[in-house]
Amino acid sequence: MQEILINEIRIDGFRGLKDFKMSLSETTVLTGMNNVGKTSVLKALQLLFGNSSFLSTEDLHIDKNGKSNYIIVDAKIVAIDNDGKRIANFSDVWEIAFGADNIKMDAEEHAYVPLRVKYTFQTLQNSFNRDMQILNEWDSAGIAWQNLKGKKSTVKGDYFQFHYLDAKRDIQDDLKARTSYLGKMLGDVVSNYDPKDVAELEQKISSLNAEAIEKSEVLKNIQESLKGIDATMDSSGKVYVSPFAKKLRDLNKSLTIHYGTEDSSFTMDYHGMGTRSWSSMLSFRAFVKQMCDSKNPEDEAFLPIIAIEEPEAHLHPNAQKQLYKQMNEMPGIKIISTHSPYVAACAELSELRGMYKAAEKTVCGSLPVTDLTSEEQRKIRQAVLTSNGELLFAKAIVLGEGETEVQALPIFCQQHWGLTPVESGLSFIDAKGCGNYYPFVALAEAFQIPWYIFSDGEKDTQKGLKKLLKRTYNEDKELAEQNNIFIISSEKDFEGMLLDDGYKAEIEKAIEQLKGEGYIDEFIRKFNHKPKGREQTPNICKSCNQHIFVDIERIYDGEDGRLTALDDIMEKNKAQLGPVLANCIIESKKPLPPLVVKLFDGIKKDICHV
C-alpha cells in the first residue's frame, strides 16, 4: 500500500529548467515537443532521489544572464489514503522514518515534508558539492522559493528507491549485465531455494551435463582434447565441459528467453527491438514486485520512484496502450515522458502534464479536471486525445470549423513559410463546428500551448465564439480584441471569402479538376431556378400556430448568379475540394488571401520560430 506521494516538485538551474514547477500524481505522463525538458525532469528527480554520477558542468542552466553555478531540486512529500487522496497525517511508519522535527504543517493542518537537494559547483575543486536539506517551509510570502532556508536533512535515502529506465532498453543487454534489474534478480535466485533443493537440482544438472557429453561425439571430443592441459594444473584440478550451467548461481549466464509457440519458438536474438524493449520493461516490473514483496509496509518505510523515458519506443499503437496499463499497475510513483498520443490517451486527464517552452523558459500545465463537467471531460478525451492527440506535441494549434479551410491552411502554410506544418510545429484541427472548440481550447490553455481560430463570420458563429471566451476566461471579452481569433468579414464563410478575394478563376479550375470539364455549366443548367431548400419566415400559420416555411429558389443567372453557383458547388464538395483549391491558388502565383497571411504572420510573431 502506497502511503505517501510526491505531489509537487521545483527545479532551478538544471539544463533548460529555470524556476520550474510541476505537480505530480501517482502516475504522471509528461507530454510536449522535443527539447522542452521532459527528460530533464526525470534526471532532476534522479539528482534528488538517486545518484548524481552523470552530473557535469554541461548540466548547469545557461541563459542571457550567464551560466548558473548551482542546481536546486525540491520535492513536497504528503500523506495519502488508499484512494490517493491527501490526508492530514503520515502513518506511524513514515512519521518515524521522516522524524517529527522534519514534518511541517500547512495552512489546512496537513502534514508534509519539504525535501531539497542543492548542488553547487566548486570551481577550484572542479566538482559539485551536494547539500540535502529539509526546508523550514514550502513557500513564504515575499521570498523566492530558491532562497528559502532549511536545515541538514536526516531522512535516509534508503526509504526512496529511484529507478531510471531510458529509451534504449533491450532484454538481451539485461541478460548479459549482472547490474541490470534482471541480472540482480537472477544473481539472487539461489537465495530463494531451500539448500536441499539446491543440492538436488545441481546434482540433476551434473547428470544432465554428463549425459549430454556422453551422447555427443563433438562435446566428447572437445573434453578429451582439453584434458591435455591437466598436466599443467595441480593434481586436484580437472577440465570440465558444461553445456548447462553447473551451479544455480550461474543461471544468469545461460538463461535464455524464448517467444513463440510450444512447437516453434525463437530466442530474443531473433526478435525485433519492440519485443525486446517491452520484455525489458516487464522484467523491470517483476523486479519492482519482488522488491516490494520483500518489504513489510507495516513496519518498513519504502517508496519506489520510477522514471520511464519513451516507453513507446519500437511498439505499435495497441502494444503501447497495453504497456501503459502494465506500467500504471506498478507500485510506487511513476513519471513517464512520452511522444506518443496513444500513451497520453490512455492516461487519466488528471495524470497528464503538458510542457511548453516559450521565451526561453519551460513551463508546465495540467488540466483543471475538477472545474470541468463530466461531458467536457468526455469531449476532451474523445475529440482531443483520442482523435487529435498529436496536438499535445505541437508548437501551436490552429482550429477551424470546416473541412475546406482545415485542408487548405496547411498548404498555404507551407507556401507562406517554406516549411511543412510538421516542420513548423503547427497542428491544424477541424473542430467540426464552432460549438466544438472548447475541449481543444481548454487543453491548450491548461498546457499553455498557443491556440488560434480561423473562423467563419456568420452571426451565430460569432455568438458561439463569445460564449467560448466566456467559458474559457470566466468573463466577457470582445472578439475584436482577441489577437488569436481571425474572423472572416462580411459574415462570409471560407469559400465566400475566396470568392470575395478574387479567386474565381482558381475556384473554377479546382472544381473542374475535381469534377470534370464542363461540370460548372452543367450544374447551372441543371439546378438554376430549382428549389435549394426551405427557410423559416416570421409569419405564423393561423391553423397550427407555427412559423411558415417557404422554398428557396436557386438563382444562377448572370455573373452574380455564377458566383452563387460556385459557392453552392464548393459547399457540396467541401471534403474533397480544399487541397485542390489551395494548390490552384498557389499555382496562379497570386498572393495568398489577406486574412490567411494575417493569421500566419500573427503566429510567427507569437512563437518566433519560423
N, C-alpha and C positions, 0 to 999 in steps of 0.2 A: 504493500500500500504506500503510495506516494503521499507524504505529509507536508512537504514544502514545495515552494515554487519560486523561481527567479522571475519576478513579474515586471522588472524594468532594468535596463542597462544603460550606461552612458559611456561614451568613448571620446577621447580627445587626444589629438597629436599622433594618431596611428594611421599611416598610409594616407588615404584620401579622406579620412574621417576627422572632422573638427567640430567640436560642440555637438556631437551626435547623440540622439536619444531614441530609445525604442522600447516598447512594451513587449513582453513575451507571454506566451501561454504554454501549456504542457507540450503541445506541438505547435511550432511556428514555421510558416513557409515564407521564405523571402523571395520576392519577385522583383523584376526591374531589368533594364538594359544591361549589356555588358559594361564593365568598368564603372559601375555605380558604387561598389563596395560590399557586395554580398559576401564574398569570400573573406574580406577584411573583418567583417563582423564575427565570422566563425573563428578566425585566427586571434581576434582580440579576446574572445572567450577562452581560448587556449592559454593566452597570457595570464588570465586571472585564475583559471581552474586547472590548467595542465602545465606543460613545460614550455620554456621560452628558448629552447635550443636553436630555433630558426631565426631568432631576432637579430637584426643588424641595423646599421645606420640608414640603410635603404628603406626601412620601415617607418622612419620618422616623417611626420607630415611636413610638406613644403607648400607654401603659398606666397603671395606677393610680399608678405612681411618677412619672408625668410624661412629657415628650417627650424622646426621645433626641436628642443633638446630633451623633451620628456614625452611619455605616453601614460595616460590615465585610463583605467577601465574600472567602472563601478558596477556593482550588482546589488539590487534590493531584493532580499530574500524574505518571503512571507509564509505564513501558515495557511494551509488549505484543508478542506474536508474531502470526503470520498468523491464528491461531485466536482472537485476542482474549484469550489467557491472559497473565497478568502474567509478565514475565521479569526477570532480575537487573539488566541494564544497558541504557541507552539506546543507540541506534545512533550511529555516529560523527557523522552529520549533526546529530542532535538534541543530542548531547553538546557539539558545537561551538556550536550555537545557544544552548543554555542557559548554557554556561560551566561549567567544572569546579567553581568556587567556589560555584555556586548549586545544585549537585546534592547531595542528602543521602542517607544510607543508613539504612534502618530496621533493626529487630532481626533480621530474616531476611536482612539484607545485600542488600536490593532497593533500587535507586536510585529516588528520587522528587524532585520539585521542588515545594516548598510556596509557592504564589504568593498574595499578599494585596493587596487594594486597600482603602484606608480613606478615606472621605470625611468630613471634619469641617466642620460648619457654622460659618462665621465671622460672628458677629452684626453686627459693625461694618461689614464689607465686604458683608454680605448675599449671601454666596456660599459655595461649598463648596471646601475645599482637598483636592486629590487626592494621595494618597501610595501609590505602588506599592512593595511590599516582597517580598523573599524571606525567609521565616521561618527562624529558626535550627533549628527542629524543628517537626514537625506537632503533636505533643502532648507534654506534660510533666507528670509526677505532681505533684499539688498546685497546679497553676497553671491557672486558667481559660483556655480556648483564646483568648478575646478579648484576654488580657493577654500572650500570647506575643510575644517580641521578634524583630526581624529587621533586615535592612539594606536599603538602597535597591536596588530591582531594576534590573538591567542587561539583562534579557531584552527583546528587541524585540517590540513589539506586532504587527509585521507578520507574525510567524510564525503568528498566530491570526487567521483571517478569520471574524468573527462576523456572522451574518445573522439578522434577526428577521422572521418572517412573521406578521403579525397576522391576526385573523379576517376583516378586511374586505379580502379580496383580489379583484381584478377585472382581467381581462386587458385590458379596454377602457381602464382607467386606466393600465395598464402601457404600452400602445401610445402613449399621449399624453405620458407623462413621460420625459424624457431620463435622469432619475436612477433610474428603475426598473431592475430587473435586465434586463428585456427591452430597455429603452431603451439601456442600456450596451452590450449585445451588438450591437444594430443600429447604434449610433453608431460602433462599431469594425469594422463589416462591411467597409469598404473595404480595411483592412489585410490582409484575408485573400485579396485578389485580386492577381494579377500586374498591374503597371502597364499592360502591353499589353492585358490583358483589360478593365481599367477603361476605357481609351480606346475599345476596340471596343464594349463594352456601352453606353457613354454615347452613342456615335455611333448605335447602333441605337435607343436611346431617343429621340434627337433626331429621327430619321427617323420614328419611330412618332408622336411629337407632331405633326410637320408633316402626316403623313397623316391623323391624327385631326381636325386643324383643317380641312384641305382638304375632307374629306368631310362636315363638319358645318356647316350654314348657321348654326346657333346660335353655335358656337365662332368661326366665321369672322367673324360679325357683332360678337361681343364684342371680338375682336382688332382689327378695323378701327376700332371706336369708341374703344378705348383709345389708338390712335395719336394721338388728339387732344392727349395730354399730352406727346408727343415734343418739341414746340416749347419746353417749359419745362425740358427736360433738356439736358445738354451734348451736343455734336454726336455723340459716340460712343454715347450711350445710346439704348436702344430698349425698348419694352414687349413682353414675351413672355407668351403663354398656354401653360401646360404642363399638359395633362391628366394626364401621368405625371411622376414625379419626374425632374428634369432631370439631377441628379447622384446617383451611387450613395450618396454620404454623406448624402443626404436621404431614403433609403429608409424610415427610421423615420417620416417624415411622411406617407407614402402607403401603408404596409404595412397590409393587412387580413388577417384570419384568417377562413376560412370552414369551417363544418361542414355536411356533408350528402353527398349522392351526387354523382357526376360530372356528372349532368344537372341536379340541383337542389340548390343549397347556399345557405346564408344566412350573412351576416356575424354577428359576435358581438353586434351590437346587437339581433338578433332572438332570441338565446338567453337562457335563464334564468340566474340567479346561480350555480346549481350548475355548469353547464358553464363559465361564465366564471371562477369561483373555481378550479375544477380546472385549467383551462388556465393560469391564473396560476401555480399550483403547478408544473405541468410545465415551463413556461418557465423558472422558477427552477431546476429540476433541470438543464435544458440549460445554464444559466449556471454552475452549480457544476461540471458536467462540463467545460465549456470552460476554466474557471479551473484545474481540476486537470490537464487535458491540457497546459496551458501551463507546468506545473511539472515539474521533474525530481527525483523523490524521492531519487535517488542523491546529489544534491549540494545540495538546497534543502529547508530545513525549512518545512513548510506544513501547517496543520490547519484545515479548515473546521469551525466550530461553528454549528450551525443550530438555532434556537429556533422552533418552529412552534406557533401558537396555534389550537386548534379546527380542525384540517384538515377535519373532517367537515361544516363549515357548508354547508348547502343541498344536500347529497348524499344520495341514497337508500342503504340499507344495503349493497347489493352494490358500489356505487361507492366507498363508504367503505373496504370491505375491499381493493379493488383499489388505491386510493390509498395505503393503508398500505404495501402491498408496494412501491409505487413510491418512497415516502419512505424506507423501510428500505434500499433499494438505493443511495441516495445516499451518496457518500463522506463521511467525517468523522463528527463526533459529532452526533447528533440528539436533541433534547429536545422531546417532544411533549406538550402539555397537551390533554386531551380530556374531553368529557362524553358520549362515545359508547361504549356497551357493545360495539358492533361493532368499533370500532378497538381497544379494550382486548383483545377476544377474539382478535384477530389477532397480538398481541404474544406473545413468549416469556414464560413465567412469570417468568424472571429479569429481564425488562425492565420489569415493572410496579412502580410506586411508588404507594402509597396515602397521600394527605394527609388529615389529620383535625384539626379544631380543637376542642380541649377545654380548659375552664378558661382561656380567653383565650390559649392557646398552641397554635400549629400544630406538629404532629409529622408525621413521615413514616416509613412502614414498607415493607418488602419481604418477599417470601416466602422462607423458608429452603429453597430448592429442593434443596440438597444433602442436607438432612435428610429429605426426602420420598421415599417409594418411587415407582417408576415408575407403579404403579397409583394411588397417591394423587395424583400429578401429573395423570394422565389424568382422574381424577374431578373435580379442581378445574377443569380446562379444560372438561370436558364439562358437568358438573352445575351448576357455579357460573358460569363466564364465558360459556359459550355459551347456557345455558338461563336463567340468572338474573343476567345481567351488571349489571342496574340496582342491585344491592346495593353495587357499588363506589362509588356516589354517595349512599349512604344515611347518615342520621344515626345510625340504629341498625337492627339486624336482629332480627326475631322468627322463630324456627324452630318449626315444628310437624311432627308426623309423619303427620297425616291431613288429608284434604280438608275435612271439615266445619269443624274449628277454623280452618284457614287461610283459609277463605272467610268465616267468621263474625267472626273477630277484627278485620279491618279495619272492618267495620260497627260493631262495638262500640266501636272506637277513635274513630270519628267521633262517636258518641253521647256518649262519656265526655269527650272533649276539645273537641268542637265543631270539629274540624279533620279533613279527609280525611287518609289516610295519606300522600299526596303532600305536602300542606301541612305535616304534622308531620315529614316526612323519614324515616318508618319504611318498611322493606321487609319484607313478610310472605312467608315462603318455606315451601313444602311440601317437606320433605326426603324424603317418601315412605318413611317408616320410620325408626325410631330408629337403625338401623345406618348411616344415610347422613348423619349430622350432621357428621362430621369434616371433609370438604372445606370446608364453609361456615365452621366454627369456625376451621379453620387459617388461612383467608384473613382472616377478621375479626380474629383475634388478631394476625396479621402486620401488618395495616393499621391496627390499633388502633381498629377500629370496634366499639362496644359491641354485644354479642350476647346474646340471651335465648332460652330454650327453654320452650315451654309443652307439657308432656309428659303423656301417659297415665301411670297409676300402676301398671300391671301389674309383677309381679316381674321378668320378663325385660327389660322396658323399663328398669327401674331399674338392673339389672345392666349393660345397654348404656350407660347414662349414666355409670356409674362407670368403665367401660372408656374412654369418651370423655375423661373428665377425666384419666385416667392417661396416655393418648396425648398429650393436649394439654399437660399440665404436667409430665409425666415423674415424677409422684408420686401417691400415693393421696390422694384428697380425699373428705370426707363430703358427700353430696348435701345434707343439711340445712343445711350451712354456706354453700351457694352462693346468693348473692342474685340471680343471674340465671337460675336454673333453677326453674320453677314446676311442681310435680308434683301431679296430681290425687290426692286422698286415696282411701282405701279400695280401692286397686287398681282404680279405675274408669277408663274411657276418657271422652272429651269428652261423648259422648251420655249415658253413665251419670251423669256429673256434673250435667248439666242436669236429669235426672230427680230426682236426689237434692236439687237446689237448688229444687225446687218448680215447675218449668216444664212440668208435664204438660199443662195446658190449651193452652199455647202450642205445644207439640210436636204435639199432636193437630190444632190449627188449621193448622200448617205442612204436615203430612202431607196433610191433606185439600185444602189449596190446591194442593199439588203433584200429588197422585194422584187427587183427586176425592172428592166427598162419599160417605161410607159405606165408604171403602176400608179403614179400620181394622177395622171389624166384619166385613167380608167376608174380610179377611186372617186374622182369628182363626178364623172358621168353617172356612176352607179348610185351615189348617195346624195347628190345635190337635190335639195328641196324634199328630202326624205326625213322622217322623224328621227331625232337623235336620242330623245329620252323625254322625260316629263319633269316639270318643275312645279313647286308649290306656289300658289298665289295667295295674296292676303284675303281674298274673297272667301266667304263661308257659305257652304251649302245649306239652304233653308230646311231641307228634308232630314239630313243626317248631322247637321251642325259641325261638319268637318271642313278643313281647308279644301278648296277646289284646286285640282292639278290640271295643267294644260300641256299639250305636246310642244316640244322644242323642235323647230324646223332647222335642218342643216341648210345654210345658205353659202354656196361656194362660188357665187357669181363675181366676176371681175378680179382685180388684183388683190383686193382685201379678202375676197372670198377664197382665193387660192391660199393666202396666208392662214386663214382659218382651217382650211383642209389640211395643210401641212401640220398645224398644231394638233388636229384630231388624229392624223396618222401617227405622229410621234407619241401621243398619249396611248394609242392602241398597241404600240410596239416598244414600250419602254425597256423591256427585259433584254432585247437584242440590240437596240439602236445606239446605246451610249458609247461603246468603244468605236464603232464605225463612224459615228458623228464626230467624235473628238479627233480622230485621225484625219477626217476630211478637212476639218478646220485647220489643223496643223499643216497639212499638205498645201493649203491655199496660201500659206505664208502671211496671212493676215494676223494682226495682233490678237492675243487671247482676249476673251471677254473681260472688260474692265473690273467687274466685281470679283472674278476669279483671280486676276492679278492682285487685287487689293487683299484678298484672302491670303495668298501665298506670301506677299510682302509683309503682312501682319504677323504671320507665323515666323518668318525669318527674323523679324525684329525682336520677337519674344524669345525664341530659343537660340538664336545667334549661332547656328552651326552649319548653315548652308550658304 
